[in-house]
Amino acid sequence: MNESPPPAAAGQHVQEVQRLFLQHADLLRGFLRGLVPQQEAADDIFQELFLTLTAKALDFQLGSNFLAWARAVARLKVFEQYRQLKRSIPLLSAEVLEVLADAAPASDGLLMPRYEALQDCLKQVAPRAREMVALRYADPPLTPRQIARQLSWTANAVRVALARARKFLLECVERRLAARGTV
């Protein structure tokens, strides 16, 4: 029979799970958005996921694969949400959801180096181009036409600047990953 840890240790355990959640928040949010086409619904599930993982923190074995555990719980949350909405909204089938969930990388080992390289490369982009990239990929994202209005540019000039910034970022990320021996 498993005994509960003392209250102080349990509190530290919960704090560690919450820290791990925050550390992997971008990956978990992306995982959910890949499964749930409606952004608001994905964001709601993301918030519920935090609460559920906090409540079930003592079920997590510290030192094991947090991301795998969190994704398993997230997958259950998505299925729960889909069962509730099935009558009112046309949704993906359970089989399609399984395929999408299984297609996600098993760990952030592949994504984290790319993410870190991208963050470094973004610092090298010209300030105006960085602003355009931020607006284009904001939540919610702005269209090139909306960005043009905001910056007093033409939509075509914004498209060209974004294309150049994307090309630079792609090449920069690839160079950094190659230099680290990560592909």
NORWOMO-V19757 format. One record per pair of residues at least 24 apart in sequence whose ideal C-beta (glycine too) atoms are under 8 Angstrom apart, sorted by the first residue. I is the first residue (numbers start at 1). GAP is how many residues later the second one is. If there is no record, write none. Layout:
BEGIN
<<I,GAP> <I,GAP>>
END
This chain:
BEGIN
<<4,54> <5,53> <10,48> <13,44> <13,45> <13,47> <13,49> <14,40> <14,43> <14,44> <16,41> <16,46> <17,36> <17,37> <17,40> <17,43> <17,49> <18,32> <18,35> <18,36> <18,39> <20,46> <20,50> <21,28> <21,29> <21,32> <21,33> <21,45> <21,49> <24,42> <24,43> <24,46> <24,84> <26,89> <27,40> <27,81> <27,84> <27,85> <28,39> <28,42> <28,43> <28,46> <31,40> <31,43> <31,70> <31,73> <32,42> <32,46> <34,66> <34,70> <35,39> <35,40> <35,43> <35,62> <35,65> <35,66> <36,42> <36,45> <37,55> <38,51> <39,100> <39,101> <41,40> <41,44> <44,37> <45,29> <45,32> <45,33> <45,36> <48,29> <49,24> <49,25> <49,28> <52,25> <65,42> <67,40> <67,41> <68,38> <68,39> <71,30> <71,33> <75,26> <113,64> <113,67> <113,69> <114,59> <114,63> <117,55> <117,56> <117,59> <117,60> <117,63> <118,51> <118,55> <120,52> <120,56> <121,47> <121,48> <121,51> <121,52> <121,55> <122,47> <124,44> <124,48> <125,40> <125,43> <125,44> <128,33> <129,32> <129,33> <129,35> <129,36> <130,35> <132,26> <132,29> <132,30> <132,33> <133,29> <133,32> <133,33> <133,36> <136,26>>
END
